Amino acid sequence: MPTYNTINDIHPFLKKNTTSVSSQLSGYQHGLLGIVLETQIYNNVIDKDFIEFLNPGTVSTILATSTEPYISEMVRNHQEQVRE
């Protein structure tokens, strides 16, 4: 079971790793640092809100009557949401 000390020891590594990821969620400047910092601390340090990533889930149900262009558009939109 993790203790305060083990979590505290690894926290600097988590911060370093999350800042190394390029993400538009923080304006491409601080990576995903908002994932490991409390909201209030992040906002005080960065002076900008971190927009949390929402997983779009699986592609919507594709009906048998769906046309190929409609299916392609659904898949493209989903891939774009996952990429963001």
PEWOFEN-V760925 format. One record per residue. N is the residue number from 1. SS is DSSP state (H for helix, E for strand, L for the rest). Layout:
BEGIN
n:N ss:SS
n:N ss:SS
END
This chain:
BEGIN
n:1 ss:L
n:2 ss:L
n:3 ss:L
n:4 ss:H
n:5 ss:H
n:6 ss:H
n:7 ss:H
n:8 ss:H
n:9 ss:H
n:10 ss:H
n:11 ss:H
n:12 ss:H
n:13 ss:H
n:14 ss:H
n:15 ss:H
n:16 ss:H
n:17 ss:H
n:18 ss:H
n:19 ss:H
n:20 ss:L
n:21 ss:L
n:22 ss:L
n:23 ss:L
n:24 ss:H
n:25 ss:H
n:26 ss:H
n:27 ss:L
n:28 ss:L
n:29 ss:L
n:30 ss:L
n:31 ss:L
n:32 ss:L
n:33 ss:H
n:34 ss:H
n:35 ss:H
n:36 ss:L
n:37 ss:L
n:38 ss:L
n:39 ss:H
n:40 ss:H
n:41 ss:H
n:42 ss:H
n:43 ss:H
n:44 ss:H
n:45 ss:H
n:46 ss:H
n:47 ss:L
n:48 ss:L
n:49 ss:L
n:50 ss:L
n:51 ss:L
n:52 ss:L
n:53 ss:L
n:54 ss:L
n:55 ss:L
n:56 ss:L
n:57 ss:L
n:58 ss:L
n:59 ss:L
n:60 ss:L
n:61 ss:L
n:62 ss:L
n:63 ss:L
n:64 ss:L
n:65 ss:L
n:66 ss:L
n:67 ss:L
n:68 ss:H
n:69 ss:H
n:70 ss:H
n:71 ss:H
n:72 ss:H
n:73 ss:H
n:74 ss:H
n:75 ss:H
n:76 ss:H
n:77 ss:H
n:78 ss:H
n:79 ss:H
n:80 ss:H
n:81 ss:H
n:82 ss:H
n:83 ss:H
n:84 ss:L
END
